[in-house]
Amino acid sequence: MKYLKVLYIQVLIGIAAGIIVGALWPGFAPAAKLISETFINMIKMVIGPVIFISIVLGITGAGDLKKVGRVGGKGIIYFEVVTTLAIIIGVVAANLIKPGVGVDPTHIPPVKNAAVAEGAMMNWGEFLSHIVPSNVVESFAKGDIIQILFFGILFAIGLGRLGESGRPVISAFEKVNKILFNILHIVIRVSPIGAFGGMAYTIGKFGFVSLALLAKLLGTFYLTGFIFIFIVLNLIAYWFGFSLWKLLGYIKEELLIVFGASSSESVLPNIMEKLENAGCEKSVVGLIIPAGYSFNLDGTSIYLSLATIFLAQVFGINLTITQELSIIAVLLVTSKGAAGVTGSGFLVLTSTLTALKVIPVEGLALLIGVDRFMSEGRAITNIIGNTVATVVIAKSENAINLQQYREVVEHRA
């Protein structure tokens, strides 16, 4: 019975119960969706302030804007290299396995989706200008991570220029940050219920029929994600002298919560706290994790590239090398705006196809049934990628207490 008190065991039970309830009582799906969304909203209500304060404390805690620039520069370079690899791996996997060949779009009834219309109307010039908020209060209200990051960076630089007179503000922010984390510790205790709701809704709403129809696509996506995590990220971890397996074991509770909730945002503060407890400097964690949630979405990058080639195969469009290189180039930009909430990847995929003007946007109706099933994989890959990135940047900056890391993560004295 003592194991039932362990959070990740409770989450596993919630996921299993959700699958059973969704399969046996699909009519429960609307109520399950309400449960899942309520849990996500409990997390989202503090995500904006947590990201803002983390960025501010991360930059001011570094003490030197040159260090901030160096850490930020390393982070951006790392994000770009790794997400590029993720996109290329997705393209290669789609070309080798060909999940779209043999899929008849007429066998699946067209479904109207708000994301299709919204993504089709997106203008990428407007997207870039959108980074700068016209109303920062609105940015916090909507939970717009990129805008909050932008404002947080400027706020931190302005606060840093105050010198010692700005110390009371920093001290107040540190106390508020502790309060927010205490709130999240309370919220995370109900994560098994959130995981139950998420899985019951997914299975009840979409069932296993969608899985059967597009099983090859789903299998290709999860296989590609597995290869990316256990080959690409594992090699990066090995190169920088730490064990990916031990790190995954350290964050197993968070991975299960992400799987159940289909959102990597649900554990953002927990991951930050765990990395700090593992010996990573607060200044590095406060910069890399929030930035990674907008710029280092490895799972989303794999999904976008794989889904794009998949739809081309479904419609019998033989893409040239030049066109596939164009897809990679466009995705390098579009993939940077999809935050960790369920459904954002679908919207970005829509806008990507609109920008390419090669593949019919209407084909996205094919993906709606399985998008939710792939959302879990996207979110898990994203959170693992950001965790690895933080340890890598911390080690490259000598901003990690290695003895503490070994004791906490690797259980070595």
GUDRENDO-940713 format. One record per residue (C-alpha): x, y, z; residue in one letter. Coordinates in pm, 1 decimal. Example, Ala and Ser with C-alpha at 12.3 -4.5 7.8 and 13.67 -1.06 7.14 Angstrom:
((1230.0, -450.0, 780.0), 'A'),
((1367.0, -106.0, 714.0), 'S'),
***
This chain:
((0.0, 0.0, 0.0), 'M'),
((291.8, 237.1, 54.9), 'K'),
((349.9, 246.9, -321.1), 'Y'),
((4.7, 400.8, -368.9), 'L'),
((136.2, 710.4, -193.4), 'K'),
((403.8, 758.2, -463.2), 'V'),
((297.4, 1022.8, -715.1), 'L'),
((411.8, 849.4, -1033.1), 'Y'),
((227.8, 530.1, -928.2), 'I'),
((-86.7, 737.7, -877.0), 'Q'),
((-39.4, 894.2, -1222.7), 'V'),
((2.7, 549.6, -1380.5), 'L'),
((-320.2, 435.8, -1215.2), 'I'),
((-493.5, 750.8, -1340.9), 'G'),
((-374.2, 689.1, -1698.6), 'I'),
((-481.8, 323.0, -1691.1), 'A'),
((-821.7, 412.0, -1542.8), 'A'),
((-865.8, 681.7, -1807.4), 'G'),
((-801.0, 436.3, -2090.4), 'I'),
((-1049.7, 185.9, -1946.0), 'I'),
((-1322.8, 445.2, -1882.3), 'V'),
((-1272.9, 604.8, -2224.5), 'G'),
((-1295.9, 269.0, -2400.7), 'A'),
((-1598.5, 138.1, -2206.7), 'L'),
((-1792.6, 463.8, -2163.2), 'W'),
((-1712.4, 698.9, -2453.5), 'P'),
((-2004.5, 918.5, -2350.5), 'G'),
((-1791.8, 1027.1, -2052.9), 'F'),
((-1557.5, 1213.2, -2292.0), 'A'),
((-1709.4, 1563.7, -2242.1), 'P'),
((-1681.3, 1534.1, -1863.0), 'A'),
((-1329.4, 1391.8, -1897.6), 'A'),
((-1231.6, 1686.9, -2116.2), 'K'),
((-1359.0, 1922.7, -1848.0), 'L'),
((-1146.3, 1744.4, -1585.4), 'I'),
((-836.4, 1757.9, -1806.4), 'S'),
((-883.5, 2122.9, -1900.9), 'E'),
((-941.6, 2220.4, -1538.0), 'T'),
((-609.6, 2062.1, -1440.7), 'F'),
((-429.5, 2233.0, -1730.9), 'I'),
((-587.9, 2565.8, -1635.1), 'N'),
((-466.7, 2523.3, -1276.7), 'M'),
((-115.0, 2496.6, -1414.7), 'I'),
((-155.6, 2772.9, -1672.8), 'K'),
((-283.2, 3021.8, -1414.4), 'M'),
((70.7, 3047.2, -1272.7), 'V'),
((285.1, 2959.0, -1576.4), 'I'),
((305.3, 3317.8, -1704.0), 'G'),
((426.3, 3463.7, -1372.0), 'P'),
((663.5, 3168.7, -1316.6), 'V'),
((828.7, 3214.2, -1657.9), 'I'),
((851.6, 3591.6, -1613.7), 'F'),
((1002.2, 3573.7, -1265.8), 'I'),
((1234.5, 3287.4, -1363.6), 'S'),
((1372.1, 3487.4, -1656.4), 'I'),
((1417.1, 3797.6, -1440.8), 'V'),
((1588.3, 3607.1, -1158.4), 'L'),
((1797.6, 3411.0, -1407.6), 'G'),
((1932.9, 3723.9, -1576.3), 'I'),
((1979.3, 3931.5, -1259.9), 'T'),
((2125.5, 3629.1, -1078.7), 'G'),
((2394.9, 3592.3, -1343.5), 'A'),
((2524.9, 3930.0, -1227.9), 'G'),
((2692.9, 3998.7, -1560.8), 'D'),
((2511.9, 4072.2, -1885.6), 'L'),
((2806.9, 3923.5, -2073.8), 'K'),
((2739.9, 3591.6, -1900.0), 'K'),
((2370.2, 3624.4, -1978.7), 'V'),
((2454.0, 3686.5, -2343.5), 'G'),
((2694.7, 3392.6, -2348.7), 'R'),
((2446.8, 3151.3, -2188.7), 'V'),
((2164.3, 3278.2, -2408.4), 'G'),
((2382.6, 3255.7, -2719.4), 'G'),
((2485.1, 2899.3, -2639.1), 'K'),
((2122.2, 2812.9, -2574.9), 'G'),
((2001.0, 2954.6, -2907.3), 'I'),
((2278.0, 2777.3, -3102.1), 'I'),
((2205.6, 2450.1, -2923.6), 'Y'),
((1829.9, 2485.6, -2982.0), 'F'),
((1879.2, 2555.7, -3351.2), 'E'),
((2119.0, 2265.2, -3408.9), 'V'),
((1911.4, 2008.2, -3219.3), 'V'),
((1572.5, 2111.6, -3360.8), 'T'),
((1725.8, 2107.1, -3710.0), 'T'),
((1837.3, 1748.9, -3646.1), 'L'),
((1485.6, 1665.5, -3525.0), 'A'),
((1330.7, 1809.7, -3841.6), 'I'),
((1574.7, 1625.0, -4067.5), 'I'),
((1518.3, 1296.6, -3882.7), 'I'),
((1141.8, 1341.3, -3927.6), 'G'),
((1184.7, 1400.8, -4302.6), 'V'),
((1417.1, 1101.9, -4343.3), 'V'),
((1186.6, 870.5, -4144.5), 'A'),
((886.0, 975.8, -4353.2), 'A'),
((1074.5, 909.2, -4676.8), 'N'),
((1202.7, 569.8, -4562.4), 'L'),
((885.5, 431.3, -4401.0), 'I'),
((634.5, 616.7, -4623.9), 'K'),
((342.1, 619.0, -4375.5), 'P'),
((118.2, 810.8, -4616.7), 'G'),
((142.8, 568.5, -4907.9), 'V'),
((-181.2, 371.0, -4944.1), 'G'),
((-388.4, 599.6, -4720.8), 'V'),
((-704.1, 709.2, -4902.5), 'D'),
((-824.0, 1048.3, -4775.7), 'P'),
((-1176.5, 975.9, -4896.7), 'T'),
((-1208.8, 695.4, -4641.2), 'H'),
((-1197.2, 942.8, -4356.8), 'I'),
((-1479.1, 1199.6, -4342.5), 'P'),
((-1362.7, 1563.5, -4353.3), 'P'),
((-1370.4, 1739.7, -4018.6), 'V'),
((-1385.3, 2113.2, -3965.7), 'K'),
((-1131.5, 2237.0, -3715.1), 'N'),
((-1077.4, 2590.0, -3589.4), 'A'),
((-699.8, 2545.6, -3600.3), 'A'),
((-714.9, 2482.3, -3976.1), 'V'),
((-882.3, 2817.2, -4041.6), 'A'),
((-671.4, 3002.5, -3786.0), 'E'),
((-342.8, 2858.6, -3912.1), 'G'),
((-432.2, 2923.8, -4275.6), 'A'),
((-483.2, 3291.3, -4197.6), 'M'),
((-149.9, 3331.6, -4016.2), 'M'),
((91.9, 3579.7, -4171.5), 'N'),
((453.2, 3514.4, -4080.8), 'W'),
((544.6, 3881.4, -4088.6), 'G'),
((273.3, 3934.8, -3830.1), 'E'),
((399.3, 3631.9, -3640.0), 'F'),
((747.3, 3785.8, -3603.0), 'L'),
((607.5, 4125.3, -3501.3), 'S'),
((382.4, 3943.2, -3253.2), 'H'),
((690.3, 3869.3, -3040.3), 'I'),
((671.3, 4228.1, -2913.0), 'V'),
((358.9, 4266.1, -2694.2), 'P'),
((133.2, 4565.4, -2746.0), 'S'),
((-13.6, 4506.3, -2401.5), 'N'),
((192.9, 4305.6, -2153.8), 'V'),
((-107.1, 4253.7, -1923.9), 'V'),
((-286.4, 4087.2, -2214.5), 'E'),
((21.3, 3869.2, -2274.8), 'S'),
((2.4, 3740.4, -1918.5), 'F'),
((-374.2, 3693.3, -1944.5), 'A'),
((-337.9, 3484.3, -2261.6), 'K'),
((-25.2, 3301.7, -2142.7), 'G'),
((171.2, 3406.9, -2452.5), 'D'),
((512.6, 3261.6, -2364.1), 'I'),
((717.0, 3435.3, -2635.4), 'I'),
((582.2, 3778.6, -2542.8), 'Q'),
((634.9, 3711.4, -2172.1), 'I'),
((994.5, 3606.1, -2245.7), 'L'),
((1057.3, 3924.0, -2445.1), 'F'),
((916.2, 4149.4, -2174.2), 'F'),
((1096.1, 3950.7, -1902.3), 'G'),
((1435.0, 3997.9, -2070.8), 'I'),
((1386.1, 4374.4, -2103.2), 'L'),
((1254.2, 4398.9, -1746.5), 'F'),
((1555.8, 4207.3, -1612.2), 'A'),
((1802.0, 4428.3, -1800.5), 'I'),
((1626.9, 4740.8, -1672.0), 'G'),
((1623.4, 4601.3, -1317.4), 'L'),
((1991.1, 4508.9, -1340.1), 'G'),
((2082.6, 4866.9, -1426.8), 'R'),
((1943.8, 4984.1, -1092.5), 'L'),
((2232.7, 4813.8, -915.0), 'G'),
((2194.7, 4780.0, -538.9), 'E'),
((1879.1, 4990.9, -535.9), 'S'),
((1709.7, 4712.6, -732.7), 'G'),
((1795.5, 4448.5, -471.5), 'R'),
((1461.6, 4483.8, -281.1), 'P'),
((1271.3, 4409.8, -603.1), 'V'),
((1483.0, 4099.6, -666.3), 'I'),
((1429.4, 3986.4, -306.7), 'S'),
((1053.5, 4034.6, -345.0), 'A'),
((1056.3, 3835.4, -670.1), 'F'),
((1240.9, 3550.6, -497.2), 'E'),
((970.8, 3535.1, -229.4), 'K'),
((690.0, 3548.3, -488.5), 'V'),
((864.3, 3270.7, -680.8), 'N'),
((862.2, 3050.0, -370.7), 'K'),
((490.3, 3120.2, -323.9), 'I'),
((416.9, 3023.3, -685.7), 'L'),
((614.2, 2701.3, -648.9), 'F'),
((426.2, 2619.0, -330.2), 'N'),
((100.7, 2665.2, -523.7), 'I'),
((226.8, 2429.9, -792.0), 'L'),
((325.7, 2169.6, -532.5), 'H'),
((-38.1, 2168.1, -425.4), 'I'),
((-169.5, 2154.8, -782.8), 'V'),
((63.3, 1870.8, -884.4), 'I'),
((-90.7, 1646.8, -619.3), 'R'),
((-409.0, 1630.5, -830.3), 'V'),
((-214.4, 1540.5, -1146.1), 'S'),
((-337.7, 1176.3, -1132.9), 'P'),
((-692.8, 1310.9, -1175.4), 'I'),
((-576.8, 1534.3, -1459.8), 'G'),
((-404.1, 1238.2, -1627.2), 'A'),
((-721.1, 1031.7, -1587.5), 'F'),
((-930.1, 1302.7, -1751.4), 'G'),
((-685.1, 1350.6, -2037.6), 'G'),
((-668.9, 982.8, -2129.4), 'M'),
((-1043.8, 921.2, -2081.5), 'A'),
((-1117.6, 1212.4, -2315.7), 'Y'),
((-866.8, 1101.6, -2579.1), 'T'),
((-987.5, 741.2, -2592.0), 'I'),
((-1355.4, 828.4, -2549.8), 'G'),
((-1354.1, 1102.7, -2813.8), 'K'),
((-1133.8, 946.2, -3081.9), 'F'),
((-1136.7, 578.0, -2984.5), 'G'),
((-908.7, 315.2, -3130.1), 'F'),
((-1059.7, 344.5, -3479.7), 'V'),
((-847.5, 648.0, -3558.9), 'S'),
((-542.5, 457.5, -3439.7), 'L'),
((-620.5, 167.8, -3672.7), 'A'),
((-672.5, 396.6, -3974.0), 'L'),
((-345.0, 583.1, -3929.7), 'L'),
((-147.4, 327.2, -3729.5), 'A'),
((151.3, 348.5, -3963.7), 'K'),
((181.0, 724.8, -3915.2), 'L'),
((146.3, 693.5, -3538.4), 'L'),
((400.1, 410.7, -3525.8), 'G'),
((644.3, 606.3, -3742.9), 'T'),
((612.6, 911.5, -3519.4), 'F'),
((678.1, 724.3, -3196.0), 'Y'),
((962.9, 524.7, -3352.5), 'L'),
((1122.1, 847.3, -3475.4), 'T'),
((1081.0, 1010.1, -3135.0), 'G'),
((1236.9, 704.6, -2970.6), 'F'),
((1534.4, 718.4, -3208.4), 'I'),
((1579.1, 1090.0, -3146.7), 'F'),
((1572.7, 1054.6, -2768.2), 'I'),
((1781.3, 740.5, -2729.0), 'F'),
((2031.3, 804.8, -3006.9), 'I'),
((2061.4, 1179.6, -3066.4), 'V'),
((1998.1, 1304.5, -2711.9), 'L'),
((2177.1, 1003.3, -2563.4), 'N'),
((2488.7, 1081.2, -2770.7), 'L'),
((2473.3, 1446.6, -2665.8), 'I'),
((2445.8, 1342.4, -2299.7), 'A'),
((2735.7, 1097.4, -2341.1), 'Y'),
((2949.1, 1365.9, -2506.2), 'W'),
((2890.3, 1600.7, -2212.2), 'F'),
((2956.8, 1330.3, -1955.3), 'G'),
((2620.6, 1245.9, -1800.8), 'F'),
((2375.7, 957.4, -1825.0), 'S'),
((2049.6, 1017.4, -2010.9), 'L'),
((1895.9, 708.4, -1845.0), 'W'),
((1971.0, 836.5, -1495.1), 'K'),
((1833.4, 1179.0, -1585.5), 'L'),
((1512.6, 1023.0, -1720.0), 'L'),
((1479.1, 821.6, -1401.4), 'G'),
((1515.2, 1142.8, -1202.5), 'Y'),
((1224.4, 1311.1, -1387.4), 'I'),
((1002.3, 1003.2, -1432.2), 'K'),
((712.1, 1154.8, -1236.2), 'E'),
((711.6, 1460.7, -1460.1), 'E'),
((723.0, 1246.7, -1775.7), 'L'),
((415.0, 1052.1, -1664.7), 'L'),
((226.0, 1371.1, -1581.1), 'I'),
((313.8, 1510.0, -1925.4), 'V'),
((193.7, 1187.5, -2088.9), 'F'),
((-139.5, 1203.1, -1911.2), 'G'),
((-197.4, 1575.8, -1957.1), 'A'),
((-56.1, 1594.7, -2313.9), 'S'),
((117.2, 1919.1, -2218.8), 'S'),
((479.7, 1983.3, -2130.3), 'S'),
((376.8, 2307.5, -1957.6), 'E'),
((214.7, 2101.8, -1681.6), 'S'),
((556.5, 2027.2, -1528.5), 'V'),
((762.9, 2332.9, -1624.8), 'L'),
((809.0, 2461.0, -1267.4), 'P'),
((876.5, 2108.0, -1135.2), 'N'),
((1151.7, 2052.6, -1391.7), 'I'),
((1312.1, 2385.9, -1303.3), 'M'),
((1306.3, 2303.5, -933.8), 'E'),
((1447.1, 1954.4, -988.7), 'K'),
((1731.8, 2082.7, -1204.7), 'L'),
((1823.3, 2340.9, -940.8), 'E'),
((1811.4, 2069.0, -673.5), 'N'),
((2040.5, 1862.4, -896.5), 'A'),
((2307.9, 2132.3, -882.9), 'G'),
((2237.9, 2341.0, -1194.8), 'C'),
((2275.5, 2713.6, -1127.7), 'E'),
((1949.1, 2903.5, -1094.5), 'K'),
((2063.8, 3160.2, -1350.1), 'S'),
((2110.1, 2893.2, -1620.4), 'V'),
((1788.8, 2706.6, -1537.5), 'V'),
((1594.5, 3034.6, -1530.4), 'G'),
((1716.1, 3121.5, -1879.9), 'L'),
((1725.6, 2789.5, -2066.0), 'I'),
((1404.0, 2617.6, -1952.4), 'I'),
((1162.5, 2907.7, -2024.7), 'P'),
((1336.3, 2986.5, -2355.7), 'A'),
((1335.8, 2619.4, -2449.4), 'G'),
((958.3, 2605.0, -2422.2), 'Y'),
((937.0, 2827.9, -2729.6), 'S'),
((1260.6, 2757.4, -2915.9), 'F'),
((1359.3, 2397.8, -2837.9), 'N'),
((1052.7, 2190.6, -2925.2), 'L'),
((1218.2, 1872.1, -3051.3), 'D'),
((904.9, 1656.9, -3043.9), 'G'),
((700.0, 1922.0, -3222.7), 'T'),
((973.2, 1956.6, -3488.0), 'S'),
((965.2, 1582.0, -3557.7), 'I'),
((585.3, 1587.4, -3576.6), 'Y'),
((575.6, 1884.0, -3815.0), 'L'),
((827.6, 1743.0, -4062.3), 'S'),
((684.2, 1390.3, -4050.9), 'L'),
((323.5, 1507.4, -4089.8), 'A'),
((412.1, 1736.3, -4381.2), 'T'),
((576.4, 1456.4, -4581.1), 'I'),
((295.5, 1218.8, -4478.3), 'F'),
((29.6, 1446.9, -4629.0), 'L'),
((232.1, 1484.8, -4949.0), 'A'),
((239.6, 1103.9, -4978.6), 'Q'),
((-135.1, 1076.7, -4913.5), 'V'),
((-211.1, 1314.3, -5201.0), 'F'),
((47.8, 1153.0, -5428.9), 'G'),
((268.7, 1463.7, -5443.4), 'I'),
((624.9, 1365.8, -5534.2), 'N'),
((833.9, 1628.0, -5359.9), 'L'),
((1168.8, 1720.8, -5513.3), 'T'),
((1485.8, 1755.4, -5306.7), 'I'),
((1451.1, 2132.0, -5339.5), 'T'),
((1095.1, 2121.1, -5206.7), 'Q'),
((1195.0, 1902.5, -4911.9), 'E'),
((1481.0, 2141.1, -4831.7), 'L'),
((1225.1, 2422.4, -4847.1), 'S'),
((1009.1, 2231.9, -4598.2), 'I'),
((1305.8, 2204.7, -4360.5), 'I'),
((1381.8, 2576.6, -4402.2), 'A'),
((1020.2, 2682.2, -4337.0), 'V'),
((991.5, 2451.5, -4034.8), 'L'),
((1306.0, 2602.3, -3882.4), 'L'),
((1101.1, 2920.6, -3845.6), 'V'),
((747.7, 2794.3, -3788.7), 'T'),
((843.4, 2534.7, -3526.7), 'S'),
((973.1, 2807.1, -3294.1), 'K'),
((631.0, 2947.0, -3212.9), 'G'),
((451.9, 2635.8, -3089.1), 'A'),
((440.9, 2633.9, -2710.7), 'A'),
((379.1, 2317.6, -2510.9), 'G'),
((-2.3, 2325.5, -2494.2), 'V'),
((-205.5, 2055.3, -2667.7), 'T'),
((-310.9, 2153.8, -3021.5), 'G'),
((-49.7, 2423.2, -3087.8), 'S'),
((151.7, 2186.3, -3308.4), 'G'),
((-156.8, 2131.1, -3523.5), 'F'),
((-202.8, 2505.9, -3572.5), 'L'),
((162.9, 2554.6, -3668.8), 'V'),
((141.8, 2261.8, -3913.1), 'L'),
((-154.4, 2433.6, -4077.7), 'T'),
((33.5, 2759.4, -4119.2), 'S'),
((339.2, 2570.3, -4248.7), 'T'),
((138.3, 2403.8, -4525.5), 'L'),
((-17.1, 2739.3, -4611.0), 'T'),
((328.9, 2894.6, -4645.7), 'A'),
((455.4, 2606.8, -4864.4), 'L'),
((158.4, 2622.0, -5106.1), 'K'),
((230.8, 2266.2, -5227.7), 'V'),
((21.6, 2035.3, -5008.2), 'I'),
((-358.0, 2085.8, -4970.0), 'P'),
((-436.1, 2230.0, -4627.8), 'V'),
((-767.9, 2041.6, -4633.5), 'E'),
((-571.9, 1718.5, -4582.4), 'G'),
((-520.5, 1814.5, -4219.5), 'L'),
((-863.6, 1666.1, -4149.2), 'A'),
((-685.3, 1330.8, -4176.3), 'L'),
((-471.5, 1410.2, -3874.0), 'L'),
((-735.8, 1534.1, -3632.1), 'I'),
((-822.6, 1185.2, -3508.2), 'G'),
((-464.5, 1092.9, -3422.0), 'V'),
((-324.9, 1435.9, -3336.5), 'D'),
((-420.1, 1391.8, -2972.6), 'R'),
((-242.3, 1054.3, -2961.1), 'F'),
((71.5, 1214.4, -3102.9), 'M'),
((42.7, 1509.3, -2865.1), 'S'),
((164.7, 1294.8, -2575.1), 'E'),
((477.1, 1196.8, -2771.0), 'G'),
((544.7, 1556.1, -2872.4), 'R'),
((516.0, 1682.8, -2516.5), 'A'),
((737.8, 1409.0, -2368.7), 'I'),
((1009.5, 1460.8, -2631.5), 'T'),
((994.0, 1837.5, -2576.6), 'N'),
((1038.2, 1811.9, -2199.6), 'I'),
((1324.4, 1561.5, -2228.3), 'I'),
((1494.2, 1781.6, -2488.1), 'G'),
((1473.7, 2089.2, -2264.7), 'N'),
((1598.0, 1901.2, -1959.2), 'T'),
((1900.2, 1770.1, -2150.7), 'V'),
((1964.9, 2115.8, -2296.0), 'A'),
((1977.0, 2273.5, -1950.1), 'T'),
((2228.7, 2021.1, -1817.2), 'V'),
((2440.9, 2060.0, -2133.6), 'V'),
((2451.0, 2441.0, -2111.2), 'I'),
((2513.1, 2427.9, -1735.0), 'A'),
((2807.6, 2190.6, -1783.0), 'K'),
((2950.5, 2398.2, -2067.8), 'S'),
((2940.6, 2703.4, -1838.7), 'E'),
((3078.5, 2517.4, -1534.9), 'N'),
((2753.1, 2627.9, -1374.0), 'A'),
((2672.0, 2295.8, -1211.9), 'I'),
((2772.4, 2136.5, -883.4), 'N'),
((2886.5, 1798.6, -1016.1), 'L'),
((2903.8, 1633.7, -675.2), 'Q'),
((2547.3, 1740.8, -599.4), 'Q'),
((2434.2, 1624.2, -944.9), 'Y'),
((2590.8, 1280.1, -894.8), 'R'),
((2434.5, 1241.7, -550.7), 'E'),
((2085.8, 1357.9, -651.4), 'V'),
((2050.9, 1223.6, -1005.7), 'V'),
((2296.6, 935.8, -1029.2), 'E'),
((2282.6, 837.3, -659.9), 'H'),
((2660.6, 834.7, -633.3), 'R'),
((2834.8, 960.7, -323.1), 'A'),
***
